[in-house]
Amino acid sequence: MMRLSRHAPRLLAFAISLGVIVGMTLLYIAQPALISRLDLKIYDALLPLRAAPAPLSVAEDSTESLMVIIDIDEASLVAHGQWPWPRYRLADLIDALNRYQVAAIGVDILFTEADRTSPAEMRAALQREHGLNLRFSGLPAQLQDYDRRFAESLAQAPAVLGMYGRFDSPSQTEAAPPDSGIRVIARSHPDDPPFEAQLPVLSSIRQPHKPLRDAAPSGFINVAPDWDGIVRQAPLLMRIGENFYPSLALRTLMRALEIENVIVESGVDGVSAVRVGDYRVPVSSNGMMHIPFIGPRKTYAYISAHDILTGALPPDALRGRIAFIGTSAPGLLDIRATPLDPIYPGVEIHAAVLDAILTQNAISIPFWTPFLQCLGILCIGLIAAVAFGMARPRVYLPLALCLVAAVIFGARALYAQGLFVSPLYIVLTIVAQGASLLFLRFWQEEKQKLVLRNAFSHYVSPEIVKRITKARGDLLAGEERELSILFTDIRGFTSISEQLTPQQIVALLNRYFTPMTALVLEESGTVDKFIGDALMAFWNAPLDVPNHAIRAVSAALAMQETLTRLSVELHAEFGVTIAIGAGVHTGPAYVGNMGSADTINYTLIGDNVNLASRLEELCPQYGVPVIVSEATKAQCGDHFAFKFLDTLKVKGKQQPVSIYQPLRAAMRVSGAGEAA
């Protein structure tokens, strides 16, 4: 039992460490909203590792990125009229890009209705609303219907239109969803759940105007902002029933590659990747792609639509590149917030998605990430527990910083390989381990101080108690120290006790021991025990007591002086007169906690203890109240006068021991004995 209690602090520390690991694992599984939000911020903090060195420019003929943004900017609106433009002008823009031999065109604009500025639409509206039959003369046939003109241009160019997916009630479906024209092939084990169930499900689609969607394929422009409104991911595929629809970026890539097949890799844990040609895009289990934004807005090259319409660029400036048409004009800007820029054009998000696909730079959060997180919590938690358990509290902070730095370095290294494994929960484990073990250390120290205070407050002075509680280490552990040992005994106590009742004996001893104990404590001594009418005390343990021999002798003499006054009081109360003898010896002894598994006592053993007791027993034989050994006399120096009594052969010692009677300095004698 004693061995178990000795290891109890370590077992408690291990239990707390294990509790922290289990608690943090459960916290990771639960994913509370507050911590998940902090996790997103860590993702944002890692994104600058992929930042581009500088914005790309078409004028530099850079090949670092195939993406280019055709911007319907303020200059374009000033030169070609306010928005919305008539669709013949958009047809001119598509034709111009086609002449520049772009690989594909992604149009980040919704054309869900007919162009009401088209002459054909105006004529039909006037006829319908006012009964007017309006005729246009001299108008070329291709400008009679702007939508038809736009559709013809779309049909001749590698263009992709934007559409918008809805997640609201199916009753709001505007029309039966058309076939997307792509073929999705599943690459999974036959026993795995169907990947269709793992993709986002739309309730309806806001489709392009029918003549336009018949002329060009479409891709949805939806992104997936997180709870804080920041875009960090986007879906690549969504579905309605058995129809699958790609994102604008994915469909534009398919148009550039002239590919109609999409391969979806999935397993028991959900969708893992989407393949288009030679490009493999890792996605989350529900088909979301994490976008590795490489910079703020205008990281990709921006070209004014006015420059395209006027042919201001060199003929080869855009050959083979992928153009996304969007707008940055004030009041028209499709603003999104990204981790690197709170004002990010929506059209550039599609460019960032496609850029990550082409450069194979997408960020992956594999299905085994939760297992790695739990393993990291376990391993790092155990390492932190051992490290904190072996370290002193004052190094907890630098130790914690080193462990946290190592974890963050590991997360950065994985991120550099395209894998995002959040270090948040592992860092929280380190902090929790350090905080809990630090609290345990302080609690154990305070508990030990309380135990020491309670253990010594009754038999050492308050000053010694303070020193003990401030000291470090196991002060109660056994050790051999040089001690000054005092024994006192009441002479003839047996005959005295025969004259008194038991209650009177107890009262007498209490009256006697109270001032005697106070004298020991005043001299910084430790009261060991009371043995009947005998008192045992020692000096220089558990803490060092300077001049302990002098203090022990001073206490013995003070007891005799106090007894002179006390005897008068005791005689008046109990009708008896008492006298005491005291023996003091200085020498090494083993001191510490001793006893059984259930009961222990802080005491001392050794032949020097027996010698001190023997000196006390010799007091009646030599007729003196106090006897000290030669060793004690040697350490007292000139603080007392000493009268030589005898040289004795003591059992257990080879050398004879000289004994002395100590006297106060004012009582120094000469001639009768050896003086100090």
N, C-alpha and C positions, 0 to 999 in steps of 0.2 A: 504493500500500500504506500509505503514511503517512497519507493521507486516510482510509482505511478504519479504521486503528487509532485515529485521532482520534475517529471516531464510534462506536467499539466500545462504550463505556459506555452510550451512548444506545440502540444496537441491543440490547444485553443487557437494559436496562431495559424496552424494548418487548417483547422476547421473554418476559420474566418476566411482564409484565402480560397479555400474550396467553395465556400458560400458566395464569394465575390465572383468566381468563375461561373458558377451555375446561374447566379442572378444576372450576370451580363449576357450569358447565352440566351436566357429566357427573354431578356430585354431586346436582344437582336431579333429573335423570332417574332416578338410582338410588334416591333417597329413602331413605337409611339410617334405621334405626329411631330412633337417638338424636336426629337432627336433626328427624325427623318429630314426635317427642314435643315438642320445643321449639316446633315450628310450631303444635301444638295449644294451647300456652300463650299464644302470640301471639294466636290466635283468641279465647281466653278474655279476654285483656287488652283486646280491642276491644269485647267485649260490653257493658260498662257504658255505652258511648256511646248505647245504646238503652234504658237503664234508665228505669223509670217513676218519676215524681216522688214518688208516695206510693201505698200500697195503696188499692184501690178498695173502696167500701162501698155495699151495696144501700140502706142507710138514706139515703145522700146522693142516691139516684136518679140515679147517674152514668150517662151514656151513652158514656163513653169506652171501655167494653168490654162486649160482649154476654155474656161468659162469667161463670158463677157456679158455685161449688163447693158441692154439697150434702154436708155433712160428717157422717158417722156418727161423731160425736165421743164423748168420755167422758160428757158430759151426756146424750146420746141413749141410751147404753148403760145409764146409771143409771136413766133414766126408762122405758125400754122393754125392758130385759132384755139379757142377755149376747149376744155374737156367737157363732155366726151366728143372725141373726134368722130366725124362721119366715117363709116367703115370703108369707104373707098380709099381714104387716106391711110387707114391701117393696112388695106390691101397694097397700097403703094409701098408701105414700110416692109411688108412681107416680101414683095417682089424685089425690093432693093437688097434685102438680106439674102435672098435667093441668088441674086446676081453676084453677091460677094462670096458665094459658094460656102455658106456656113454648113456645118454638119447636121445641125438640128436647131429648131427654134421652139422654145418653151414660152408660151404666152400666159403670164400671170395676171390675167384679166378675165372677168366673167362676162360672157355674152349670152345671157339667158333669155333675152327678148330680141325682137326684131328692131332694126335701126329705124326709129321713127322719123329721122331726117331724110330717109331715102325717098325719092320722088314717088316710087310705087306705093310706099306706105303712106305718104302724105295724101296722094290721090285717093287711096282706099279710105283713109280716115275722113277726108272732106266729104266723100260720097256717103259714108256711113253716118256721119254726125250732122251734116248740113245739106245733104242732098245735092251737092255740087259735083258736076262732072268735069274735073280739071284735066286739061291736056297740056303736055309739054311739047314744044316744037324745037327742033334743032339740038335736042339732047342725045348724045351718043347712046347706043343701046346698052353699053356696058355700065352706063351711069344711071340707067332707069331704076335699077334695083341694087342698092349698095351691098346688101347681104349676099346677093348672088355674085357681085363683083368680088367681095371678100372671100366667099366660098371658093371661087375659081382660083384665087391666089393661094389659098390654103391647100387646095388639092395639088397644086404644082410645086409646093415647097415641103420640106421635111418638118412640118409644123405640128405642134401639140397644143391644144387649147386647155384652159383651166376649167375645172368643175369643182363643186363644193359638196362634200358629204355631210348629211345631217344625221344626228343621233336621237332625234325627237320621235314623236309618235309615228308609226307607219301610216296612219290615216292622212298624214300631210304629204305623202308621196305625190309628186306632181304628175308623173307619168310612169309607165312601166319602165324599169331601168333597162337600158339597152345593153347588148352584149359588148363588153369592152374590147373585144377583138384580140385578146391575148389568151394564151394557153398556159395554165398553171399546172406544173408537174410536181407531184409529191415525191420526195426522196426520203423515205423513212422505213422503219421496220414494220412489217404487216401487223404486228401486235400492238404497235403504238397507237395512241388516240389520233383521230383524224386532225390534220393541221387546220382544217377549215374552222373547227371549233375554237381555235386559239387566236384567230385573227380578229381585229376590231370589226364589229358588225354595224353597218349603216342601216338607217330606217328609210332614207330617201336620198335623192341626189338632185342638186340644182344643176341641170345639164345645160350645155350651150344650145342656142337656137338651132332647130332641127336642120336647116340647110347647112349650117356651119359644122355641126357634129357629124353630118354625113360626109363632109369634105375632109375632116381631119380627126385623128384620134384625140382622146381627152385624158387628162390626169388630174386627180384631186389636189387642191392647193392647201388642204388642211395641215396644220401642225398641231402639236400637243403641248401647250403650255403647262407647266407645273403649277402647284397651288399658289406660288408667288407671282404668277403671270409671266415667268421667264421661260423662253423656249430652249429646251435642252435636247429634245428628241422629236422625231417625226415618224409617222407610220409609212411604210413602203407599200403595203398592200392592205386593202379593206374589201369587204364583200357585202353583197345583198343576195341572200339565197345562195344560188350556185354560181353567181356572177362575181368575178374578181376584178378589182379596179386598182391600177397602180397610181402612185403619186406622180405629180407633174415631173419631178426630177427623174424618177425611174422610167417613166414613159418617154421622156425626151431622150434619155440614154438609149432606150430600145429603138427609138426612131433613128438615132444616129448610127446605131450598129445594124439597123435593118433586121432586128430580131423580134419575134412575136412570142417566144416561149420564156417563161419564168419558172425556175426550179426552186421549190421551197424545201429546205431541209428541216426536219423536225424529229422529235423523239418523245419519250415519255414525259420529259420536263417542259415540252412546248417547242415552239419554233426556235431554231438556232441560227439559221442563215437564209438569205435569199440570193440566188445565183442568176446573173444575166450574162450570157456568153462566158467570157473568161473571168468575169468579175464576181467575186463572192463577198457579200455584205453580211457581217455578223449582226444579228438583231437580238432583242430580248425575247422572252418566251411568248409575248403577245405580238411580235412582229414589229416592235418599235426600234428604230435606229437612233443611237445616240450620236448627235452631231458634233464633230470635233471642230468647232469654230476656230479658225486660225487667226482671227483678228477682228477689229471693230468694223463698222460700216465702211464701204468702199475699199475693202481689202482686195476685191476683184475689180477688174477694169470696168469703168463706166464710160459709155459713149452716148452722146446726145442723139436722140432720134432725129433731130434736125440735121446732123452731120450725115446720117444714113440716107435720109430723104434727098439731100442735096448732093450726095456722092462725094463728100469732102475727104473720105479716107482713101488711101492707096488701094488699088484693086485686090491685092493679096492680103490686106490687113486682117481679114476675118476668115480666110480660107481654112476649112477644117475645124473651125471652132464652134462651140455651142453657145448660142445666144439666148438669153432670157429677157423678155420684154416686160418692163414694169415702169413705175413712175416714182419720181422723187419730188415732184412739184408741190409747193405748199398747198395744203388743203386736200391733196390727193394721195399723199404718202401713206402707204400701208405700213404702219409702224408696228414693230415687234420689239420686245425686250429680250436680249440674249445675255449670257453671262459676261460677255466682253463689251457690250454696248447696250444701253437702255433704249436707244433710238436706232433700231436696225431695220432697214427696208425689208419688207416681207419677200420681195423678189430675190434678194440676195441669200435668203435662207435656202431656197431651192438650188442656188449655185453652190452653196456650201455643202449641201447634201451630195450633189453630183460630184463635186470636187473630191469629197472623201471616198466616194465609190471608185472613181477613176484612179486615185492615188493609193487605193487600198489602205486608207488611213482611218477607217472607221473605228470607233471605240467599242470594245466588246466587254459585255458583262456576262461571262459564261454561266451555264446552268450550275456548274460546280462552285461558283462563288460563295454561296451560303456554307458549303462544307469547308471551304478554305477559311472563311471568317470564323466559324466555330472552332476549327483547329487552331487558328491564330489566337483566339481568346484563351483557349486551353493552354497552349504552349507558352505564349508570352505571359499569361497569368501566372503560370508556375515559375517561370524564370524571374518575374518580378517579385513573387512571394519569397523565393530563395534569396534574391539580391537584397530586398528590403529587410528580410529576416536576419541577414548576416551583417548588415550595415548599421552604423550608428545613426540616430535620428537627424543629426546635423548634416548628414550627406544625403538625406532623402531627396531633397530638391534637385541637386545636380545629378543624382542617380536617375531620378524620374525623367529629367530632361534628356539624358543620354539614351534611355530606353525609348522615349517618344521620338527622338530624332532618328533612331535606328528604324523604327516602324515607318515613319514618314518617308525615310529614304527608300525603304523597300517598296512602299506604295508608289513613289515616283518612278522607281525602276520598272515596275510592272506597267505603269501608265505609259512609259516610253516604248513599251512593247505593244501598246494598244489595248491593254487590259486595265479596267478600272476596278480595283479592290479597295474599298474605302477603309482607311486606317482608323476611322472614328471609334468604333466599338473596342478595338484593341487598345487605343489610346485611353479610352475611358476605363478599360480594365486596369491599365497601369496606374492611372490616377486613383482609382478606387482601392487597388491593392495598397498603394503607398499611404493613402489617407486612413484606411482601416487599420493597417498594421502600426502606423504612427499613433493613432488613437489608442490601440491596444498597448503599445509601449508606455504611453503616458498613464494609462489606467493601471497597468501593472506596477509602475513606479510609485504612483500615488497609493496603491493598495499596499505595496511593500513598506512605504513610509508609515502608513497607518498601522501596519502590523508591528513595525519596529517601535513606533511611538507608544503603542499599547503595551508592547512587551517590556520596554525599558522604563516607562514613565514611573513605575512603582519602585524601581531600585537603582535608578541613576538620576543625576541632577537634570533639571530642565535644559541647561546649556548643553549637556552631553546628548540629550535627546535630539536637540536641534542639529547638532553636528552629525549624529547618526543618520537622521533623515535626509541630510544634504549629501552624505557620502554615497559613492557609487560602489557597485559590486555587492556580493553576498557577504555581508558583515557577520552573519551568523554561521558561516561555514567554519568547520574546525581548522585550527592552526596552532602552532606552538609559538608562544610569545613569552617575553620576560614580564613577570607580574610581581606585584607586591600584594601579599596575601595576609589578611587579618582574621584571627579567630578571637572571639570573646566568650566568656562563660560566667554565670553567676555562681559564686562560691557557696557551697552548702545549700544548694537549692532544694535538695531532697528533704532536708529537715525543715526548711521554710515552708515547702508545700504541704507538709503534714499539719501545719498550724492553720491552714486556710482551706476554705471550701473550693471546689473546682471553679465556680464562678469568680471567686476572688483571685484565684491563680491566673485566670485568663485576663482579668482586669489589671492585675499587677504587671503581667508581661506586656500588655498593650501600653501601659503607662511607661514601662521601662524601654521598650523597643522604639517607641515613637521618637524620642529625642536622640537615641543612639543612631537610628537610621538617618535622621536629618543631618547628623554630623558627618556620616559617610558621604551623603550626597553633596554636602557643602564642600567637601574636599575632592569632588569629581570622582568618587568611587562608585563601584557597582555592588549592590547588595545581592549576594548569591542566594542565600537561604537562611531560614531560621530552623534550628534543630533543637526543639524543646526550649531551653533557656539560653542556648548558644546562638551566636550570630556569626555568619561567615560573609566576608566581603573581599573584593579584590580591586586592584587598580591597573590601568594600562590595557584594558580590553572592554568593549570591542574596538575602541579607538585609542590612539596613542594619548597618554596623559603625561605631560612633562613633569619631571620631579615626582614620579609616582611613589617612590620610597618615602620621601619627605612628607607627602600628603597622607600616606598610610600611618606613619608614626604620629603625625600631628592629630589625626583622627583618634588614635588610641589614647593619646594624652588628654585630648578634649573630652573623651568619654569619662575618664577618671575625674576630671574637673567638674563635669556636668553632674556626675553621680554624687558628688559631695553635696550639692544643693538638692538633687532629686531624692536622696536618701531621707532627708528630713521630711519631705512631703509624703514619701511612701510609709515612713514610720507612723506619721500622723493618721494616714488613711487605713493602713493594713496592720499596723503594730509590729512590723518587722523591719530589720535593717539589712541592706544587701551590700555586698562588695563584689567586684568583678576582677577577673584577670584577663589580660590580652596578650596575644602572641603575634608578632609580625615577622615575616620572612620574605625575602626577595629572591626570585630565581625563575627559570623557565618552567612552564607548565602548558599542557594541552588544554585549550579552551574552545568551546563551540557548543552547538546543539547536540544534546545527548539524551537518550531515553529509548522508549519503545516506539512502535509504529503509531500508536495512538497518543502517547504523551511524551513530550520532549521538554527539556529544560536547558537553558543556556548556563553552563557550568564549566568547571575545570577539574582536571585530574592530574596526578603525578606525585612523585615522592616529595617534592617541595611543598605540596599542599599538606601532606602528612607532617612534614617538619614544622610548618606554621602551627598546626593543631597541637603538636607535641610541645612547642614553646609555651603555648597558653596553659597547658597542663602543669608546667614547671613553676608557675607563678607562686603557688602556696609553699612549695618546697624552699624557694629562695626568699619568700616574704616580700615580694615586690609586685606592684600592680601590672607592670608591662615588661615583657621581655622581647628583645629583638635579636635577630641573628647578625653575625659579622657581615654578611652580604648586604643586609639592609643598612647597617651602620656605615659601611663604605660609601654607599650612595647618598647618604644624608649630609656628608661633609661636616661643615661647621654650624649647621642649622640647629643642632641639639648638642647637649653634653651627654656623654655616655659613661656609665659606671660598669666596669668589667665585673662579671659574675662568676663565670666558669668556662671551662673547655670540656665539651662532652663528646663521647663516642656515640653517634646516632646510628641506629639500625638502618641498613641500606646504603650508608655512605662510608667510603674508605677513609676519608680525611675527617679528623675531629672538627667539631663546630664550636666556635667561641660565641658566648651569649652575653648580652649587655642589657642594662636598664637605661632607657632613655630619659633625659631630664630636659626641661625647658632651659634655654640659654641662661636665664637669670638665676637658675639653680645649679650652675656649674660647680662641681666640687673638685677638690684636689687631694691627693694622698690616699684617700680611701680606695680609689680604683683608678683604672686607666681612663683618662679623659680624652675626648675627641679633639 
